[in-house]
Each structure stands twice: as C-alpha cells, then as structure tokens.
Amino acid sequence: MAILTIWTLVLAAAIVAVLAVYLIAVAVQLHRASGHLAALAGGLVRVKNNAAPLEEKLTTIAGALSALDKQFKEVDDHLAATRQALGD
C-alpha cells in the first residue's frame, strides 16, 4: 500500500507542477499582451488627436469645391449658349 500512496503523491505533485508551469506561461503571455495593448491604445489616441483637425479642413475644402462647381456650371452654360448662337 505504501507504494501506491507514494505513486499517487508523485503523480499529484507532477500534475501540480505541470499546471503551475502552464499558468506561469499564461501569466507571462498576458503580461506581454498588456504591454502591446498599452502601445496600441497610445497609438489610437495619437491617431484620434491627429485626425481631429481634419473635419474643419474638409469642410473648407467642400465649400471651395462647391463654389468651383458653381463656376464650372456657369462656364458650361455660357459655352452652351455660345454654341447655340453659332448654330451648332
């Protein structure tokens, strides 16, 4: 009986050791992942801060394009009238 008891304790200790190694490896990987996530979060904050002024600039560009569109339509109307006047 003593051999079975010792064998059971050895197997239990081996299982506990394997689980401990596995959990330590998981903890190390989670620690590394937290560092990467922190860097990613910092990068996303920088992207947000850099993109913030774009809305104002895009609004200005849209206004300028709208004015340019109006001018192009006036030129097109003028050219159509000229073409009609020439009889084409």
N, C-alpha and C positions, 0 to 999 in steps of 0.2 A: 503494500500500500504506500509506503514512503516514496517509492519511485514514481508512482502515479501523481502523488502530491507535488513532488519536485518538478516533474514534467509539466504539470498544469501551471505551476508558478512560472516556470521558464517560458512557456508559451504565452501566458498572460503578460509577462514582462516584455516579451518580443513584440506583441501586439501593441502594447502601450508605447514602446519605443518607436515603432513604425508610425503610429498615429501622431506622436509628438513631432517626428521629423516632417511628416506631411503638413501638419498645422504650422510649423515654423516656416516651411517653404511657402505656404499660402500667405502667411503674415508678411514675409519679405516681398512677395509679388504685389500684395496690396499696398505696401509702403512705397514701392517703386511707382505703382499706378497713381497713387495720390500725388506724387511729385509731378508726373506727366499731366495729370488733370489740373493741377495748380498752374502749370505753364500754359496749358490750353486756355484756361479761364482768363489768365492775364492777357493772352493774345486776343481773345474775343473782346475784352474790354478795350484794348487798343484799336481794334477794327471799328468798334462802335464809336469811339471818340474821333477817329479819323474820318468816318463816314458822316458824322453829324452835319458838317457844313455843306455837304453835297445837296441837300434839299434846297437851300437858298440859291445855290449856283444853278441848279437845274431849273428852278422857277424863272430865274433871269434868262437862261438860255431859251426856255419855252416861250417867254414873252418876245424875245428877239426873233425867234423863228416865226411866230405868229405875225409879227409886223412884216417880216420878209415875205411871208406867204401873201399877205395883202398886196404888197408892192408887185409881186410877180403876177398876181391876178390882174392888176391894173395894166401892166405891160401886155399881158396876153389879150386883154380886152382891146387895148389900143392897136395891137398888131392885127387882130381880127377885123377891126373897123377899117384899118388901112388896106387890108386885103380885099375887103368888100368894096371899098371905094375905088380900088384899082380894077375891079371887075373880075377877080379871080375866083 
